[in-house]
Amino acid sequence: MKYTVVLEEGATSYGAFVPDLPGCVVVADSREEVLQLIQEAIDFHLTGLKEDGQAIPKPHCEFTQVEVHVG
């Protein structure tokens, strides 16, 4: 399965979250680190759901961009 991951660049760090997995959020100093940590967070999140006998959510979020003209 592939889940949509949203990356956010802050002034001094990066954040990432998974819209299909509420609460699956990480913060790191670099883009590379945040990508590694979100992968680990997804694995941990899904393992916890399985252990609790809960269903694994199917990915349904998509990502797209729209162009806007300012000015």
SULPEPE-V83034 format. One record per residue. N is the residue number from 1. RES is the residue in one small letter. PHI is phi in whole degrees, 0 to 359 (none if undefined). BURIAL is # if it has 24 or more other ideal C-beta (glycine too) atoms within 12 Angstrom, else .. Layout:
# SULPEPE-V83034
n: [N/N]
res: [RES/RES]
phi: [PHI/PHI]
burial: [BURIAL/BURIAL]
This chain:
# SULPEPE-V83034
n: [1/2/3/4/5/6/7/8/9/10/11/12/13/14/15/16/17/18/19/20/21/22/23/24/25/26/27/28/29/30/31/32/33/34/35/36/37/38/39/40/41/42/43/44/45/46/47/48/49/50/51/52/53/54/55/56/57/58/59/60/61/62/63/64/65/66/67/68/69/70/71]
res: [m/k/y/t/v/v/l/e/e/g/a/t/s/y/g/a/f/v/p/d/l/p/g/c/v/v/v/a/d/s/r/e/e/v/l/q/l/i/q/e/a/i/d/f/h/l/t/g/l/k/e/d/g/q/a/i/p/k/p/h/c/e/f/t/q/v/e/v/h/v/g]
phi: [none/238/255/289/241/259/255/230/263/261/296/227/203/239/234/212/213/243/303/282/233/308/91/271/221/219/224/208/282/226/297/299/293/294/293/296/293/290/299/297/295/297/303/296/299/293/298/297/298/298/297/274/75/266/289/277/294/283/298/224/282/237/240/210/235/237/269/234/248/252/118]
burial: [././#/./#/./#/././././././#/#/#/#/#/./#/#/././#/#/#/./#/./././././#/././#/#/././#/#/././#/#/././././././././././././././././././././././././.]
